[in-house]
Amino acid sequence: MSNPVLVCALRRIDAFRVLADALKRLTQHREKLSRSESLLQTVMASTPEVAFRQAALFFTETDFVTGKMSLLGVLPGFLGMALGFSKCAFFFFFPGAQILCTVLLIKPGAWSHSLARILQKLDLEKFSVVGMKHINLEADVALGLLSSEAKQDPAALEAHCSYLTSGTALVLCLQRPNAVKKLIDLLGPEDPELAQAQDPFLWRAQYGTSAVQNGFYGSKSYQIAVRDMKLFFPEGLCCAECQTLEEEEV
C-alpha cells in the first residue's frame, strides 16, 4: 500500500509462454537488481480466464489500445518502468484466438420449428456445439436468466417466468473464439422490434415475436457463461479445449 503499482495488459500470440520466459530471464539478474534497490516483483495471471477477470477490475473498454503491436517491442519499456515498484501485474491476451464457451438457450416454441436453420446458422458462424440437452426449466432457474429490468416489473416478471416454464427449452453450449460477444451480437436486442429496427437479420428479429417470446437467451458475459455452463452442464462438456469448469470461479 506504500508504493505505487504498475498494471499492464499485454497481448500477443503465445503471450503466456513468452512473458513467462521473459520474467524467468529477468530473475537471473536479481542479485544485480537488489544491489541497486530496484528489485522488480511481478504478479502474472495464470490463465486467460483469470486475466479477463483481473483486467475487468483495473480497466474499462476505453482503456485498451487496439491495433497490432509486438510484445517484444514494448516489453523492455514496461519492465524498465516497473523497476523500483513494489509489485507489477502483467495481463495478456491472445489477439482474437482464445477459444471460449458460451450458453445459448432456445426458448419453448422457437427451437421445435426452426432447429435445423438455427444449427445451420451456428455452423456458418463457426460455432462448435459441445453440449446439448432438452430441459424443462424450474421457476427459480428461469428467474435467474432474466435481466434486472424484467425483474423490476412484476407483470413482465410473471410473463417471462410463465413463458420460460411453459414447455421444453433446448440448451446448447457453444465454443469458438470470442464466443460470448459473438453470440450476443448475433442475437441482438431482447425486444424483437428493436432488433428488427437495428438489423432484420439479427436472430431475435427473425425468430422472436415479442419482448417476452423473443426466441433466445444468451450468456451476457464470460462470468455468466461459466455460471450457466455449471448450471446446465454439471456433468461436463464433450470438448478438450474448454477449461475445466470445476477450476473456474465466477
Disulfide bonds with the S-S distance in Angstrom:
Cys101-Cys242 2.09
